[in-house]
């Protein structure tokens, strides 16, 4: 168990900055304290990893955005399909 300078048990988080993408770190759980203790859980990444990982994250984020748009379009087309069948049934019932 790791404790910060003010004696509290630290929390582990993951950094997603461009300088340390995916690198885990410890920090003091008391945000208002003057402790401001931060320590690294993972060792520093090599230069190549720091170059490649942000590009991979950007690509993944773009794919997630495209997926959200596609899911929204899918729901729109499902509604159009249901409404068209309701219209067909109404026309059939009236004839």
KADADA-V365539 format. One record per run of one state. SS is the DSSP state (~ for helix, > for strand, _ for the rest). FROM is the first residue (numbers start at 1). TO is the last residue. Records with the same first field share a line. If there is no record, write none. Layout:
SS = FROM-TO + FROM-TO
This chain:
_ = 1-2 + 4-8 + 10-10 + 16-22 + 28-37 + 41-46 + 95-95
> = 3-3 + 9-9 + 11-15 + 23-27 + 38-40
~ = 47-94
